[in-house]
Amino acid sequence: MNRCVKILPLVAIFFTLSANADVQLKDNSEILGKWNLYAEATKLDGEQKAVRTEWEFKADGGLLTTSTDPRGRTKEMKIAIKYSVENGAIKKQTTPGREKYESCRVVEKEGSNMILKCTYLYFFLTKI
């Protein structure tokens, strides 16, 4: 009985860690195409801020982001940056023209939905 009591916390920790395990991408074929970035948040279960952005992952390592602001002066802004899939995570350029990258882990990928955890934000996406 005493042995079971000692093992029980280890089993609980194991299941907790495996439940929160990130999705490991094999290559960019799992994310190619257009994604609607509809929300971002500082915490996974925190308040989500609605955004209107489209991310298009291209096979050549390009990521085209298109943001829409119906009340803004420009209405639409397109930015092309680089990305790659390394060690199961997405490594994307932080600023166009600079070779500074951030790593984004896929926290959840189910059907046409995906949640990314980048350096400071969680991004909530739906495949278009």
C-alpha positions in Angstrom: 0.0 0.0 0.0 2.8 2.4 0.9 4.5 1.7 -2.4 1.3 2.6 -4.3 1.1 5.9 -2.5 4.6 6.8 -3.5 4.1 5.9 -7.2 0.7 7.7 -7.5 2.2 11.3 -7.6 4.7 10.2 -10.3 1.9 8.8 -12.5 -0.1 12.0 -12.0 2.9 14.1 -13.1 3.5 11.9 -16.1 -0.1 12.2 -17.3 -0.1 16.0 -16.7 3.0 16.4 -18.8 1.8 14.2 -21.6 -1.5 16.0 -21.8 0.3 19.3 -22.3 2.8 17.9 -24.8 3.3 20.0 -27.9 2.5 18.7 -31.4 5.7 17.9 -33.2 5.6 18.9 -36.9 7.5 16.6 -39.3 7.8 19.2 -42.0 6.0 22.2 -43.4 3.5 20.1 -45.4 1.4 20.0 -42.2 0.9 23.8 -42.2 1.0 24.7 -45.9 -1.8 26.9 -47.2 -3.9 29.8 -45.8 -4.8 30.1 -42.2 -7.2 32.6 -40.6 -5.5 34.1 -37.4 -8.6 35.1 -35.5 -7.3 35.7 -32.0 -4.3 36.1 -29.9 -3.7 35.9 -26.1 -0.9 36.2 -23.6 -2.1 33.0 -21.8 -3.6 29.9 -23.3 -6.7 30.1 -21.2 -6.6 33.9 -20.9 -8.7 36.6 -22.6 -8.4 36.4 -26.4 -8.1 39.6 -28.4 -9.8 39.4 -31.8 -7.6 40.1 -34.9 -8.2 40.0 -38.6 -5.1 38.4 -40.1 -4.4 35.8 -42.7 -1.2 33.7 -42.7 -0.2 31.9 -45.9 2.5 29.3 -45.4 4.2 28.7 -48.7 6.3 25.7 -49.7 9.3 27.9 -50.5 9.7 29.0 -46.9 7.7 32.2 -47.3 5.0 33.3 -44.9 2.7 36.0 -46.2 0.7 37.8 -43.5 -2.2 40.0 -44.6 -3.9 42.1 -41.9 -7.2 43.9 -42.4 -8.3 47.0 -40.5 -11.6 48.3 -41.9 -11.3 51.5 -39.9 -7.6 52.2 -40.7 -6.2 54.4 -43.4 -4.5 51.5 -45.2 -7.4 49.0 -44.9 -5.0 46.1 -45.7 -1.3 45.5 -45.0 0.7 42.6 -46.5 4.1 41.5 -45.0 6.3 38.7 -46.4 8.6 37.0 -43.9 10.6 33.7 -43.9 9.8 30.6 -41.9 11.0 27.0 -41.5 10.1 23.9 -39.5 12.9 22.8 -37.3 12.9 20.3 -34.4 9.1 20.0 -34.7 8.5 23.8 -34.3 8.0 26.7 -36.6 10.9 29.2 -36.7 9.6 32.5 -38.2 11.3 35.8 -38.9 10.3 38.5 -36.4 10.9 41.5 -38.7 11.1 41.5 -42.5 14.7 42.1 -43.7 16.3 41.1 -40.4 17.7 37.7 -39.7 16.1 37.5 -36.2 13.8 34.6 -35.6 11.4 33.4 -33.0 10.3 29.8 -32.3 6.6 28.9 -32.3 5.5 25.6 -30.9 2.3 24.0 -32.0 0.4 23.6 -28.8 -2.7 22.0 -30.3 -3.6 20.9 -33.9 -7.0 19.3 -34.3 -8.8 19.2 -37.6 -8.7 22.6 -39.2 -7.7 24.4 -35.9 -4.3 25.1 -34.6 -2.9 27.0 -31.6 0.7 28.3 -31.7 2.8 29.5 -28.7 5.3 32.0 -29.9 7.7 34.0 -27.7 5.1 36.3 -26.1 1.7 35.3 -27.5 -0.6 32.4 -28.3 -2.0 32.5 -31.8 -5.4 30.9 -32.6 -5.7 29.9 -36.2 -8.3 28.1 -38.5 -7.4 26.6 -41.9 -9.1 28.4 -44.8 
